[in-house]
Amino acid sequence: MATNEILMLVAIGSYLIIVLGVGIWCSKRNNTVDDFYLGGRRLGPFVTAMSAEASDMSSWLLMGLPGVAYLTGIADAAWTAIGLALGTYINWLIVAKRIRNYSHVCKNSITLPDFFSNRYRDNKRLLMCIAALIIIVFFVPYTASGFAACGKLFASLFGIDYQIAMVISAIVIVGYTTIGGFLAASTTDFIQSIIMTVALLVVFGFGISVAGGVDAVVENAKALPGYLSFTETYDATAKAANPYGIITIISTMAWGLGYFGMPHILLRFMAIENSKKLKLSRRVASVWVVISLAVGVLIGVIGLGMVNAGELAPLSDPETIIVQIANLLSNNGVLAALIAGLILAGILASTMSTADSQLLAASSSVSENIISGVFKLKASPKIKMIIARVTLVVIAVIAVFIAWDSNSSVFQIVSFAWAGFGAAFGPVVLFALFWKRSNLYGALAGMVAGGVTVFVWKYLVRPLGGVWNIYELLPAFIVSCIFIVVVSLLTKAPSKEICDEFDTVKAMK
């Protein structure tokens, strides 16, 4: 193994030791299940902001987004980024404070299925059960894709066996999450967001320098038909521009709707120590997201400039652009190799920050919502903590088996899972928080209709092409909203107790 590879491994190894240390430190503050799954609602504004965004972006920010920009130009990547930035800001603006207050008032709900069930007084726990099953269905394979991403990163860079690398990565993620719970996941996510930021900025600056400067990058992009257009995309095979119409733009921007239903993001809102500090969190999160998404798109453009300048070989997989730039950087001395290792740790961090949150969400769905909520298993706080940790480990083991095949997909499931959560949970969250007349039957109908529509549109409608080629989240979200409104109005109005509770939350400042 070359010296630069050893130095990169040292940087990555140091990072992994740090996150395990954070898990051990946070374990001392986990005395109850509430602590384990929601950090005892003690998160500060900066940790809340950055852990929410780090757990959101995953390796898609450092690999997927630059890869799309590298391959097809600005339009697809930029409209996706704009939709995500708007969704992030609106979610923080209208949802964060309301769900923090409502989940606390509503029987101190510590998971999203808990909140749904308590909000609508679901005594039969049917809404809780369906919500928990949706989380498990989408999050377990999503977690597996994160494990697979870690395995492929080490295997492609250092020639380490894929399965060994994947298992080691899984053990580290499971280790600090099982030991430290939500507080460890949130704290490490905060650290990971810093590393991701450093990785983006270093790659951005180094890439421009190697490509010959800003002017050279811009001139290279201008020479490609449609590459810098917001209404066209670049076709590398035909060396021509393809139209990027208004329907496609709306469909792409619909990614932003997913934020209203993401359990691992909504939990950060629920966990802040003081809802009045969410304004600061919103500002920090929004600024970070806008800058990070913009830099991610530009790195794809810069990467193509580096290829055309002869500094990088043409990429067979565009999503490895940052990895290849880090490799190039590592050949410039000891310090450069350590910085390159930090960049690769950033990719690893972005994957881990999502996987740990997914593990906690899936684990809480099994232990809190199904075992304790649906089956009403009574246990002491100590036994509940054991069940929570064992459940998390079992789910991780299942995810490892799913990810065992080195050809398993890392990114394809992301958009589908995002659509599933956004359509099944997003409308229910919004109506639960802002429409007093919504009821249990409407929430049930909307959740099921949204989830089913995602599958129907993805596999039956969208393949028809043309005007039907719309990202499944948008039509499924609309269908879910319609079902919630119609069914709620056609069935019995909520009780006075529910309405009074809604008014209490609405009046909170």
Legacy VTK file of the C-alpha trace (Angstrom):
# vtk DataFile Version 3.0
C-alpha trace
ASCII
DATASET POLYDATA
POINTS 509 float
0.000 0.000 0.000
1.367 3.408 -1.026
2.322 6.048 1.545
-0.508 8.375 0.509
-3.040 5.554 0.936
-1.699 4.796 4.427
-2.005 8.474 5.389
-5.574 8.627 4.082
-6.424 5.525 6.113
-4.898 7.164 9.213
-7.154 10.205 8.749
-10.242 8.053 8.230
-9.330 5.775 11.155
-8.880 8.766 13.462
-12.321 10.001 12.505
-13.922 6.627 13.250
-12.260 6.530 16.690
-13.609 10.010 17.446
-17.223 9.077 16.658
-16.978 5.945 18.799
-15.643 8.116 21.624
-18.617 10.447 21.240
-20.951 7.452 21.536
-19.318 6.359 24.789
-19.473 9.903 26.194
-23.148 10.269 25.301
-24.044 6.894 26.826
-23.729 8.415 30.294
-26.729 10.639 29.551
-29.058 7.829 28.445
-31.135 6.888 31.478
-34.525 6.360 29.845
-35.984 5.379 26.476
-36.913 9.045 26.028
-33.196 9.873 26.348
-32.213 7.090 23.948
-34.654 7.985 21.158
-35.029 11.762 21.583
-32.040 12.861 23.643
-34.316 13.949 26.480
-35.208 16.984 24.332
-31.868 18.591 25.205
-30.373 19.461 21.806
-28.907 22.925 21.363
-29.742 25.085 18.325
-26.514 24.436 16.403
-26.568 20.662 16.934
-30.259 20.618 16.013
-29.604 22.522 12.779
-26.515 20.723 11.578
-27.514 17.211 12.656
-30.833 17.614 10.839
-29.110 18.628 7.620
-26.272 16.094 7.861
-28.743 13.259 8.419
-30.759 14.584 5.485
-28.119 14.995 2.777
-26.216 11.682 3.138
-23.616 10.723 0.540
-25.964 12.046 -2.134
-24.599 15.548 -1.483
-20.967 14.516 -2.036
-21.469 11.887 -4.731
-24.917 11.911 -6.330
-25.380 15.661 -6.901
-21.884 16.347 -8.332
-22.277 13.238 -10.487
-25.511 14.501 -12.054
-23.977 17.924 -12.749
-20.833 16.328 -14.235
-22.839 14.147 -16.600
-25.717 16.365 -17.780
-24.933 19.939 -16.764
-26.617 22.481 -14.532
-30.363 21.997 -15.105
-31.180 18.667 -13.444
-28.836 19.155 -10.500
-29.743 22.814 -9.963
-33.540 22.392 -10.033
-33.227 19.477 -7.620
-31.052 21.611 -5.333
-33.492 24.543 -5.542
-36.411 22.273 -4.610
-34.479 20.841 -1.674
-33.369 24.273 -0.451
-36.935 25.610 -0.546
-38.278 22.482 1.138
-35.655 22.761 3.870
-36.449 26.401 4.616
-40.244 25.994 4.596
-40.002 22.907 6.801
-37.969 24.822 9.383
-40.227 27.870 9.059
-43.684 26.324 9.522
-43.229 22.783 10.859
-40.293 22.827 13.287
-41.727 24.898 16.142
-45.271 23.555 15.836
-44.246 19.888 15.953
-41.809 20.550 18.832
-44.605 22.066 20.912
-47.342 19.700 19.778
-45.337 16.500 20.360
-44.477 17.676 23.879
-48.035 18.678 24.791
-49.457 15.554 23.151
-48.420 13.015 25.827
-44.711 13.777 25.296
-44.551 11.813 22.030
-41.001 10.641 21.315
-41.470 9.138 17.838
-43.440 10.205 14.780
-45.870 7.232 14.987
-46.332 8.117 18.687
-47.274 11.655 17.712
-49.764 10.540 15.063
-51.420 8.117 17.469
-51.572 10.570 20.374
-52.675 13.506 18.213
-55.722 11.639 16.903
-56.392 9.570 20.067
-55.844 6.329 18.167
-56.792 3.967 20.991
-56.541 0.888 18.760
-53.015 1.923 17.708
-53.820 1.264 14.046
-52.296 4.529 12.845
-49.208 3.878 14.962
-48.820 0.370 13.554
-49.124 1.437 9.903
-46.713 4.353 10.399
-44.180 2.074 12.127
-44.398 -0.503 9.332
-43.851 2.193 6.686
-40.724 3.341 8.519
-39.376 -0.212 8.691
-40.180 -0.975 5.042
-38.313 2.079 3.765
-35.576 2.565 6.333
-34.095 -0.933 6.647
-33.039 -1.199 2.984
-32.136 2.519 3.042
-29.756 1.767 5.906
-28.394 -1.183 3.930
-27.591 1.144 1.037
-25.573 3.282 3.458
-23.587 0.264 4.643
-22.998 -0.682 1.007
-21.744 2.830 0.199
-19.163 2.610 2.973
-18.024 -0.819 1.788
-17.668 0.311 -1.817
-15.727 3.404 -0.803
-13.011 1.404 0.979
-13.020 -1.398 -1.590
-12.558 0.923 -4.565
-9.894 3.080 -2.903
-7.752 0.653 -1.001
-8.552 -2.749 -2.473
-10.039 -3.948 0.820
-12.557 -6.777 0.544
-16.029 -5.264 0.122
-17.763 -7.417 2.735
-15.062 -6.811 5.348
-15.112 -3.046 4.759
-18.914 -2.957 4.832
-19.135 -4.941 8.080
-16.480 -2.807 9.806
-18.339 0.365 8.791
-21.607 -1.109 10.044
-20.025 -2.076 13.361
-18.770 1.488 13.911
-22.160 3.017 13.066
-24.044 0.497 15.190
-21.476 0.874 17.955
-21.816 4.573 18.643
-25.553 4.598 17.928
-26.306 1.631 20.201
-24.142 2.991 22.996
-25.113 6.660 22.788
-28.544 6.631 21.139
-30.098 9.760 19.638
-27.766 12.146 21.450
-24.711 10.351 20.057
-26.223 10.284 16.560
-27.026 14.007 16.717
-23.628 14.986 18.157
-21.704 12.911 15.623
-23.932 14.294 12.872
-22.879 17.786 13.963
-19.213 16.757 13.683
-19.920 15.048 10.375
-21.548 18.180 8.957
-18.331 20.099 9.682
-16.241 17.438 7.938
-18.626 17.420 4.967
-18.288 21.214 4.715
-14.483 21.052 4.778
-14.532 18.304 2.141
-16.737 20.343 -0.201
-14.695 23.535 0.157
-11.293 21.842 -0.255
-12.406 19.911 -3.338
-13.959 23.089 -4.772
-10.783 25.147 -4.343
-8.330 22.418 -5.404
-10.456 21.484 -8.415
-10.605 25.055 -9.741
-6.854 25.398 -9.321
-6.061 22.178 -11.181
-8.616 22.870 -13.939
-6.852 26.141 -14.785
-8.962 28.661 -12.902
-12.549 29.881 -12.970
-12.333 31.198 -16.544
-11.103 27.870 -17.876
-13.895 25.971 -16.118
-16.564 28.364 -17.444
-15.211 28.301 -21.009
-15.135 24.510 -20.989
-18.757 24.366 -19.813
-19.887 26.972 -22.373
-18.477 24.856 -25.176
-20.914 22.035 -24.363
-24.458 22.462 -25.791
-27.014 23.042 -23.022
-24.521 22.413 -20.212
-25.025 25.735 -18.413
-28.721 26.101 -19.282
-31.596 25.803 -16.823
-33.964 24.679 -19.596
-31.704 22.170 -21.380
-29.436 19.296 -20.426
-26.233 18.108 -22.062
-26.213 14.727 -23.838
-22.592 13.536 -23.750
-23.245 10.710 -26.220
-24.823 12.853 -28.921
-22.841 15.988 -28.026
-26.141 17.881 -28.144
-28.662 19.637 -25.890
-31.941 18.059 -24.791
-34.941 20.140 -23.650
-35.701 20.327 -19.939
-39.346 21.418 -19.863
-41.599 22.939 -17.238
-43.173 19.600 -16.285
-39.738 18.142 -15.622
-38.739 21.212 -13.618
-41.854 20.975 -11.415
-41.344 17.233 -11.016
-37.713 17.719 -9.991
-38.475 20.533 -7.555
-41.077 18.273 -5.927
-38.188 16.667 -4.037
-38.674 19.514 -1.555
-42.083 18.152 -0.529
-40.365 15.135 0.997
-39.060 17.118 3.962
-42.477 17.335 5.619
-42.515 13.565 6.094
-38.932 12.625 6.944
-38.926 10.974 10.416
-35.208 11.469 11.082
-35.472 15.224 10.325
-38.726 15.790 12.217
-37.226 14.095 15.270
-34.543 16.813 15.387
-37.279 19.428 15.599
-38.933 17.491 18.418
-35.673 17.151 20.341
-34.486 20.774 20.686
-34.301 21.950 24.290
-36.238 25.181 23.667
-38.572 25.860 20.739
-37.617 29.552 20.851
-34.111 28.597 19.665
-35.453 27.090 16.445
-35.222 30.463 14.705
-31.430 30.382 15.060
-31.406 26.732 13.973
-33.434 27.615 10.882
-30.984 30.303 9.836
-27.940 28.096 10.346
-29.510 25.134 8.538
-30.791 27.181 5.603
-27.467 28.930 4.981
-25.548 25.650 5.183
-27.915 23.863 2.817
-27.861 26.605 0.169
-24.057 26.872 0.193
-23.485 23.094 0.288
-25.922 22.343 -2.533
-24.467 25.110 -4.700
-20.907 23.889 -4.134
-21.988 20.292 -4.809
-23.400 21.275 -8.210
-20.320 23.351 -9.087
-17.961 20.498 -8.193
-19.564 18.456 -10.968
-18.873 21.276 -13.445
-15.319 21.678 -12.147
-14.716 17.929 -12.365
-15.584 17.905 -16.056
-13.220 20.839 -16.534
-10.443 18.814 -14.862
-11.118 15.881 -17.196
-11.025 18.086 -20.277
-7.831 19.714 -19.011
-6.222 16.267 -18.875
-5.784 16.284 -15.080
-8.295 13.472 -14.528
-9.121 10.448 -16.633
-12.710 10.301 -17.965
-14.964 8.839 -15.309
-16.834 5.583 -15.862
-18.899 6.427 -12.773
-19.580 10.183 -12.488
-20.604 9.812 -8.836
-16.975 9.115 -7.901
-15.818 12.579 -9.000
-14.969 13.757 -5.474
-13.199 10.470 -4.722
-11.021 10.887 -7.818
-10.220 14.500 -6.958
-9.226 13.418 -3.443
-6.943 10.757 -4.943
-5.294 13.380 -7.117
-4.837 15.680 -4.126
-3.215 12.899 -2.060
-0.206 12.817 -4.413
0.980 16.260 -3.263
2.729 15.420 0.004
1.930 14.296 3.547
-0.394 17.167 4.452
-2.276 16.827 1.164
-2.721 13.087 1.740
-4.128 13.712 5.222
-6.502 16.334 3.812
-7.539 13.868 1.114
-8.240 11.365 3.870
-10.404 14.003 5.553
-12.341 14.449 2.294
-12.952 10.714 2.088
-13.958 10.786 5.749
-16.464 13.452 4.689
-18.032 11.022 2.231
-18.044 8.364 4.920
-19.479 10.894 7.388
-22.312 11.847 5.063
-23.309 8.195 4.766
-22.957 7.476 8.469
-24.952 10.551 9.488
-27.949 9.233 7.590
-27.531 5.572 8.497
-27.428 6.217 12.261
-30.642 8.254 12.115
-32.352 5.598 10.013
-31.313 2.896 12.471
-32.788 4.829 15.392
-36.025 5.556 13.544
-36.480 1.920 12.480
-35.506 0.662 15.934
-37.953 2.982 17.692
-40.712 1.822 15.334
-40.174 -1.776 16.418
-39.419 -1.394 20.126
-41.559 1.623 21.057
-44.385 1.604 18.545
-44.962 -2.069 17.776
-43.715 -3.954 20.854
-44.679 -1.385 23.501
-47.404 0.529 21.644
-49.327 -2.043 19.619
-48.702 -5.145 21.747
-48.606 -3.067 24.958
-45.664 -4.881 26.509
-45.062 -3.538 30.009
-41.448 -3.324 31.140
-39.193 -1.382 33.457
-37.114 1.514 32.056
-34.003 -0.684 32.204
-35.648 -3.510 30.240
-36.991 -0.991 27.706
-33.463 0.299 27.164
-32.221 -3.251 26.571
-35.048 -3.902 24.105
-34.249 -0.651 22.293
-30.572 -1.521 21.894
-31.181 -5.155 20.936
-33.755 -4.069 18.354
-31.292 -1.622 16.826
-28.625 -4.340 16.525
-31.073 -6.816 14.953
-32.173 -4.275 12.358
-28.529 -3.488 11.566
-27.773 -7.199 11.074
-30.691 -7.469 8.623
-29.378 -4.405 6.779
-25.908 -5.991 6.571
-27.376 -9.120 4.947
-29.282 -6.967 2.436
-26.059 -5.103 1.605
-23.920 -8.264 1.407
-23.937 -8.333 -2.401
-21.321 -5.877 -3.655
-23.568 -5.127 -6.637
-26.402 -3.959 -4.395
-27.754 -0.519 -5.310
-26.603 2.412 -3.195
-28.525 5.330 -4.629
-31.511 4.033 -6.599
-33.557 3.401 -3.489
-33.039 6.929 -2.146
-35.515 8.716 -4.413
-38.127 5.986 -3.942
-37.808 5.956 -0.148
-37.872 9.772 -0.118
-41.114 9.696 -2.107
-42.563 7.035 0.193
-41.982 9.026 3.372
-42.887 12.338 1.777
-46.250 11.094 0.464
-47.237 8.797 3.333
-46.204 11.077 6.226
-45.828 14.617 4.828
-49.526 15.471 4.300
-50.490 13.798 7.591
-47.912 15.893 9.456
-49.104 19.136 7.853
-52.814 18.499 8.438
-52.181 17.228 11.975
-50.343 20.440 12.797
-52.474 22.997 10.969
-56.028 21.686 10.369
-58.145 21.173 13.470
-60.911 19.383 11.537
-58.630 16.551 10.371
-59.379 13.279 12.164
-58.109 9.750 12.640
-59.945 8.348 9.621
-58.629 11.075 7.345
-55.065 10.538 8.585
-55.339 6.773 8.036
-56.780 7.222 4.548
-54.172 9.813 3.583
-51.245 7.763 4.866
-52.313 4.596 3.046
-53.336 6.416 -0.146
-50.060 8.327 -0.317
-47.946 5.215 0.198
-49.907 3.133 -2.320
-49.844 5.894 -4.945
-46.038 6.005 -4.773
-45.894 2.343 -5.813
-48.640 2.666 -8.451
-47.174 5.787 -10.045
-43.606 4.467 -9.964
-44.300 1.099 -11.577
-47.515 1.562 -13.593
-48.030 5.227 -14.511
-44.586 6.795 -14.866
-43.334 4.152 -17.359
-45.974 5.479 -19.799
-43.668 8.480 -20.324
-44.599 11.873 -21.713
-46.689 13.992 -19.355
-46.860 11.003 -16.990
-43.113 11.008 -16.435
-43.399 12.866 -13.129
-41.524 12.049 -9.930
-43.937 9.880 -7.949
-43.744 12.064 -4.835
-45.736 14.917 -6.406
-48.890 13.008 -7.487
-48.795 10.807 -4.376
-48.562 13.879 -2.117
-51.572 15.441 -3.836
-53.599 12.210 -3.618
-52.822 11.902 0.092
-53.968 15.486 0.752
-57.240 14.878 -1.101
-57.956 11.720 0.884
-57.246 13.430 4.217
-59.604 16.320 3.461
-62.443 14.294 1.910
-62.453 11.460 4.450
-62.119 13.845 7.417
-65.122 15.877 6.208
-67.193 12.770 5.559
-66.584 11.288 9.010
-67.142 12.389 12.585
-65.478 15.611 13.710
-62.686 15.413 16.316
-63.643 15.433 19.985
-63.616 18.568 22.103
-60.508 17.264 23.902
-58.590 17.031 20.624
-59.802 20.453 19.471
-58.889 22.090 22.770
-55.413 20.562 22.617
-55.002 21.867 19.057
-55.992 25.372 20.194
-53.567 25.178 23.119
-50.665 24.394 20.792
-51.747 27.020 18.273
-51.685 29.674 21.013
-48.137 28.782 22.130
-45.458 31.322 21.267
LINES 1 510
509 0 1 2 3 4 5 6 7 8 9 10 11 12 13 14 15 16 17 18 19 20 21 22 23 24 25 26 27 28 29 30 31 32 33 34 35 36 37 38 39 40 41 42 43 44 45 46 47 48 49 50 51 52 53 54 55 56 57 58 59 60 61 62 63 64 65 66 67 68 69 70 71 72 73 74 75 76 77 78 79 80 81 82 83 84 85 86 87 88 89 90 91 92 93 94 95 96 97 98 99 100 101 102 103 104 105 106 107 108 109 110 111 112 113 114 115 116 117 118 119 120 121 122 123 124 125 126 127 128 129 130 131 132 133 134 135 136 137 138 139 140 141 142 143 144 145 146 147 148 149 150 151 152 153 154 155 156 157 158 159 160 161 162 163 164 165 166 167 168 169 170 171 172 173 174 175 176 177 178 179 180 181 182 183 184 185 186 187 188 189 190 191 192 193 194 195 196 197 198 199 200 201 202 203 204 205 206 207 208 209 210 211 212 213 214 215 216 217 218 219 220 221 222 223 224 225 226 227 228 229 230 231 232 233 234 235 236 237 238 239 240 241 242 243 244 245 246 247 248 249 250 251 252 253 254 255 256 257 258 259 260 261 262 263 264 265 266 267 268 269 270 271 272 273 274 275 276 277 278 279 280 281 282 283 284 285 286 287 288 289 290 291 292 293 294 295 296 297 298 299 300 301 302 303 304 305 306 307 308 309 310 311 312 313 314 315 316 317 318 319 320 321 322 323 324 325 326 327 328 329 330 331 332 333 334 335 336 337 338 339 340 341 342 343 344 345 346 347 348 349 350 351 352 353 354 355 356 357 358 359 360 361 362 363 364 365 366 367 368 369 370 371 372 373 374 375 376 377 378 379 380 381 382 383 384 385 386 387 388 389 390 391 392 393 394 395 396 397 398 399 400 401 402 403 404 405 406 407 408 409 410 411 412 413 414 415 416 417 418 419 420 421 422 423 424 425 426 427 428 429 430 431 432 433 434 435 436 437 438 439 440 441 442 443 444 445 446 447 448 449 450 451 452 453 454 455 456 457 458 459 460 461 462 463 464 465 466 467 468 469 470 471 472 473 474 475 476 477 478 479 480 481 482 483 484 485 486 487 488 489 490 491 492 493 494 495 496 497 498 499 500 501 502 503 504 505 506 507 508
